[in-house]
Amino acid sequence: MHWLFFRIAGVLGSLDEKIALNRKKIAELEALAKTIYDYWFVQFDFPDKDGRPYKSSGGKMVWNEQLKHEVPAGWEVTQIGKHIKSNRGVSYSTKNIASSKGIPMINLNSFNVDSTYKVAGIKTFEGEIPDRKLLNPFDLVMCNTQQTDLDPKKDIIGKSFLVPDIFDSDIISSHHVTSIHVDDDELKVFLNALFHTKEFHSYISGFASGTSIRGLNFFGVESCFIALPPKPLLSRFAQLVMACEKQKSIVLRNQALLQPLRDYLLPLLMNGQAVVK
């Protein structure tokens, strides 16, 4: 029987390697998007008209009293709520998610602590769905509920991601998730990157309340002041980040196939119910 265990180890080892490689690719793409955001919109060293880093090359900065720091001259300081509309997802009961025949539903368990999408967390929903609750690939969603005390190492409340393009059907979210409709796609990509920052999460945690279950008062998002980059810069940033997001979706599609296969094969192989040839 030793040969069987070696084959089991070989198959599972191969799957684990592929899954780990996919996770590494996603982490690298996430890190690239974060680096660009930090360089352009935190350090304000985005490319100026001559392609030089703006602030480091002497670009004009002006103090903003609302934000309590300097921003590039000409940037608008505005509240997020002026540019978005929010929409909570669908309420559900156990019977709505009892089978696997429904449509994909993004829920609490779809959010990783690092604001990435969790493949294994998806649920399926069967029931009536208003059209206004349907989601599209790359829609912006935010977690509005948390079932634990606030802890920066574990928090998912206020975390966001762009819905990956990995589904071949309609998509919805649960009422624990808020979809955020933005004036334009470029601003949507910028806001998602902003929501990933430690500064934003520290701020938004102040709008989470409750005892055993924390709920997010979305007023906190809407009332947040931001320095809004000019349209051409938003467009350049969105092009770079969306290239990463599309590549992530390809990797996640692969991951969505590999993980269930591993989970299915493991008990079968260990129980001798399947033989690898």
C-alpha positions as CSV (number, residue, x, y, z in Angstrom):
1,M,0.0,0.0,0.0
2,H,3.0,2.3,0.2
3,W,2.8,3.0,-3.5
4,L,-0.7,4.4,-3.0
5,F,0.4,6.8,-0.3
6,F,3.2,8.0,-2.6
7,R,0.8,8.6,-5.4
8,I,-1.6,10.4,-3.0
9,A,1.3,12.6,-1.8
10,G,2.3,13.3,-5.4
11,V,-1.2,14.4,-6.6
12,L,-1.9,16.5,-3.5
13,G,1.6,18.0,-3.6
14,S,1.1,19.0,-7.2
15,L,-2.2,20.6,-6.4
16,D,-0.8,22.4,-3.4
17,E,2.1,23.8,-5.4
18,K,-0.3,25.2,-8.1
19,I,-2.6,26.7,-5.4
20,A,0.4,28.3,-3.7
21,L,1.7,29.6,-7.0
22,N,-1.7,31.2,-7.7
23,R,-1.8,32.8,-4.3
24,K,1.7,34.2,-4.9
25,K,0.6,35.7,-8.2
26,I,-2.4,37.3,-6.6
27,A,-0.2,38.7,-3.8
28,E,2.3,40.2,-6.3
29,L,-0.5,41.8,-8.3
30,E,-2.0,43.3,-5.2
31,A,1.4,44.6,-4.1
32,L,1.9,46.2,-7.4
33,A,-1.4,48.1,-7.3
34,K,-0.7,49.2,-3.7
35,T,2.8,50.4,-4.6
36,I,1.5,52.5,-7.4
37,Y,-1.3,54.0,-5.2
38,D,1.2,54.8,-2.4
39,Y,3.7,56.4,-4.8
40,W,1.1,58.5,-6.7
41,F,-1.5,59.4,-4.1
42,V,0.2,59.2,-0.7
43,Q,3.7,60.5,-1.6
44,F,2.2,62.5,-4.5
45,D,5.0,61.5,-6.8
46,F,2.8,60.7,-9.7
47,P,4.3,61.5,-13.1
48,D,4.0,65.2,-13.9
49,K,3.6,66.6,-17.5
50,D,7.3,65.9,-18.1
51,G,7.1,62.4,-16.7
52,R,9.0,63.4,-13.5
53,P,7.8,62.5,-9.9
54,Y,5.5,65.5,-9.0
55,K,6.3,66.4,-5.4
56,S,10.0,65.3,-5.5
57,S,10.5,67.5,-8.6
58,G,9.1,70.6,-6.8
59,G,5.5,70.3,-7.8
60,K,3.4,72.9,-6.1
61,M,1.7,71.7,-2.9
62,V,-1.0,73.6,-0.9
63,W,-2.2,73.1,2.7
64,N,-5.7,71.8,3.1
65,E,-7.4,72.5,6.4
66,Q,-10.0,69.8,6.0
67,L,-7.5,67.0,5.5
68,K,-4.8,68.6,7.7
69,H,-2.1,68.0,5.2
70,E,-0.8,69.3,1.9
71,V,-2.2,68.2,-1.5
72,P,-1.1,69.0,-5.0
73,A,-2.3,72.4,-6.3
74,G,-5.5,72.2,-8.2
75,W,-6.8,69.0,-6.7
76,E,-10.4,69.1,-5.4
77,V,-11.1,68.1,-1.8
78,T,-14.5,66.6,-1.6
79,Q,-16.6,64.1,0.3
80,I,-16.9,60.6,-1.1
81,G,-20.7,60.7,-0.7
82,K,-21.0,63.2,-3.5
83,H,-19.8,60.7,-6.0
84,I,-21.3,57.4,-4.9
85,K,-24.6,55.6,-4.2
86,S,-24.8,52.6,-1.9
87,N,-26.9,49.5,-2.1
88,R,-27.0,46.7,0.5
89,G,-27.3,43.2,-0.7
90,V,-30.1,40.6,-0.4
91,S,-31.4,39.3,2.9
92,Y,-31.4,35.5,3.2
93,S,-32.3,32.6,5.5
94,T,-30.8,29.2,5.7
95,K,-33.3,27.8,3.2
96,N,-32.1,30.3,0.6
97,I,-28.5,28.9,0.7
98,A,-29.3,25.2,1.4
99,S,-28.4,23.9,-2.0
100,S,-25.6,24.6,-4.5
101,K,-28.0,25.2,-7.4
102,G,-28.5,29.0,-6.9
103,I,-26.5,31.9,-8.1
104,P,-23.2,33.0,-6.6
105,M,-23.6,35.2,-3.5
106,I,-20.8,37.3,-2.2
107,N,-21.0,37.4,1.6
108,L,-19.0,37.9,4.8
109,N,-16.9,34.9,4.2
110,S,-15.9,36.2,0.7
111,F,-13.6,38.8,2.4
112,N,-10.0,38.1,3.4
113,V,-8.5,40.4,6.1
114,D,-6.1,41.8,3.4
115,S,-9.1,43.0,1.3
116,T,-8.8,40.2,-1.2
117,Y,-11.5,37.9,-2.5
118,K,-11.8,34.5,-0.8
119,V,-12.6,31.8,-3.4
120,A,-13.7,29.3,-0.8
121,G,-16.1,31.7,0.9
122,I,-18.8,32.0,-1.9
123,K,-22.4,30.9,-1.2
124,T,-25.2,30.2,-3.6
125,F,-28.6,31.8,-3.3
126,E,-32.0,30.6,-4.4
127,G,-34.9,33.1,-4.2
128,E,-36.3,36.2,-5.6
129,I,-33.8,38.8,-6.7
130,P,-34.6,42.4,-7.7
131,D,-32.6,43.5,-10.7
132,R,-31.1,46.4,-8.7
133,K,-29.4,43.9,-6.4
134,L,-27.5,42.2,-9.3
135,L,-23.8,42.7,-9.5
136,N,-21.4,42.8,-12.5
137,P,-17.7,41.9,-12.8
138,F,-15.5,44.6,-11.2
139,D,-18.3,46.2,-9.3
140,L,-17.1,47.7,-6.0
141,V,-18.3,46.0,-2.8
142,M,-17.6,46.6,0.9
143,C,-18.1,44.4,3.9
144,N,-20.6,46.1,6.3
145,T,-20.8,43.6,9.1
146,Q,-18.4,41.8,11.4
147,Q,-19.1,39.0,13.9
148,T,-16.1,39.6,16.2
149,D,-14.7,42.4,18.3
150,L,-12.7,45.0,16.4
151,D,-9.1,43.8,15.9
152,P,-6.9,45.2,13.2
153,K,-5.4,41.8,12.6
154,K,-8.8,40.2,12.0
155,D,-11.1,42.9,10.8
156,I,-13.0,42.6,7.6
157,I,-15.5,45.4,8.3
158,G,-15.0,48.2,5.9
159,K,-12.8,46.1,3.6
160,S,-13.5,46.2,-0.1
161,F,-12.7,44.6,-3.4
162,L,-13.7,44.7,-7.1
163,V,-15.9,41.7,-7.9
164,P,-13.6,39.3,-9.8
165,D,-14.6,38.3,-13.3
166,I,-14.9,34.6,-12.5
167,F,-18.6,33.9,-12.7
168,D,-20.6,32.6,-15.6
169,S,-24.0,33.6,-14.2
170,D,-25.6,36.5,-12.4
171,I,-24.0,37.6,-9.1
172,I,-25.5,39.0,-6.0
173,S,-24.3,39.9,-2.5
174,S,-25.8,39.3,0.9
175,H,-27.1,42.1,3.1
176,H,-23.8,42.0,5.0
177,V,-22.2,43.5,1.9
178,T,-22.8,47.0,0.4
179,S,-22.3,47.5,-3.3
180,I,-20.9,51.0,-4.1
181,H,-22.0,52.6,-7.4
182,V,-19.6,55.3,-8.5
183,D,-19.9,58.1,-11.0
184,D,-17.2,56.7,-13.2
185,D,-15.0,53.6,-13.4
186,E,-11.8,55.5,-13.0
187,L,-12.9,56.9,-9.6
188,K,-14.2,53.5,-8.6
189,V,-10.8,52.0,-9.0
190,F,-9.2,54.8,-7.0
191,L,-11.7,54.5,-4.2
192,N,-11.1,50.8,-3.9
193,A,-7.4,51.4,-3.5
194,L,-8.1,54.2,-0.9
195,F,-10.3,51.8,1.0
196,H,-7.4,49.4,1.3
197,T,-5.2,51.8,3.2
198,K,-4.5,51.5,6.9
199,E,-5.5,55.1,7.3
200,F,-9.0,54.6,5.9
201,H,-9.6,51.4,7.9
202,S,-8.5,53.2,11.1
203,Y,-11.0,56.0,10.3
204,I,-13.9,53.8,9.2
205,S,-13.6,51.5,12.3
206,G,-14.9,54.4,14.3
207,F,-18.2,54.0,12.5
208,A,-18.6,50.3,13.4
209,S,-20.9,49.7,16.4
210,G,-22.7,46.8,18.1
211,T,-22.0,44.2,20.8
212,S,-21.7,40.6,19.5
213,I,-22.1,41.7,15.9
214,R,-20.6,44.9,14.5
215,G,-22.4,46.9,11.9
216,L,-20.9,49.7,9.7
217,N,-22.7,53.0,9.6
218,F,-22.2,53.8,5.9
219,F,-22.4,57.6,6.7
220,G,-18.7,57.1,7.7
221,V,-17.8,56.3,4.1
222,E,-20.0,59.0,2.6
223,S,-18.8,61.8,4.9
224,C,-15.1,61.0,4.4
225,F,-13.1,63.8,2.7
226,I,-10.6,62.9,0.0
227,A,-8.2,64.7,-2.3
228,L,-9.6,64.0,-5.7
229,P,-6.9,63.6,-8.5
230,P,-7.6,65.2,-11.9
231,K,-9.4,63.0,-14.4
232,P,-6.4,62.2,-16.6
233,L,-4.4,60.9,-13.6
234,L,-7.4,58.8,-12.4
235,S,-7.6,57.3,-15.9
236,R,-3.9,56.4,-16.0
237,F,-4.1,54.8,-12.6
238,A,-7.3,52.9,-13.5
239,Q,-5.7,51.5,-16.6
240,L,-2.7,50.1,-14.7
241,V,-4.8,48.7,-11.8
242,M,-7.5,47.1,-14.1
243,A,-4.8,45.3,-16.0
244,C,-3.8,43.8,-12.6
245,E,-7.5,43.0,-11.8
246,K,-8.1,41.2,-15.1
247,Q,-5.0,39.1,-14.6
248,K,-6.1,38.3,-11.0
249,S,-9.5,37.1,-12.4
250,I,-7.7,34.7,-14.7
251,V,-5.7,33.3,-11.7
252,L,-8.8,33.1,-9.5
253,R,-10.7,31.2,-12.2
254,N,-7.9,28.6,-12.1
255,Q,-7.9,28.7,-8.3
256,A,-11.7,28.1,-8.2
257,L,-11.2,24.9,-10.1
258,L,-8.1,23.6,-8.2
259,Q,-9.3,24.1,-4.6
260,P,-12.5,22.1,-4.8
261,L,-10.6,19.4,-6.7
262,R,-8.1,19.1,-3.9
263,D,-10.8,19.1,-1.2
264,Y,-12.7,16.4,-3.1
265,L,-9.8,14.1,-3.8
266,L,-8.2,14.2,-0.4
267,P,-10.8,12.1,1.5
268,L,-11.4,9.8,-1.5
269,L,-7.7,9.0,-1.8
270,M,-7.2,8.6,1.9
271,N,-10.1,6.2,2.1
272,G,-8.9,4.2,-0.8
273,Q,-12.0,5.1,-2.9
274,A,-10.0,6.6,-5.7
275,V,-6.9,5.3,-7.4
276,V,-4.5,7.6,-9.2
277,K,-3.1,6.2,-12.5
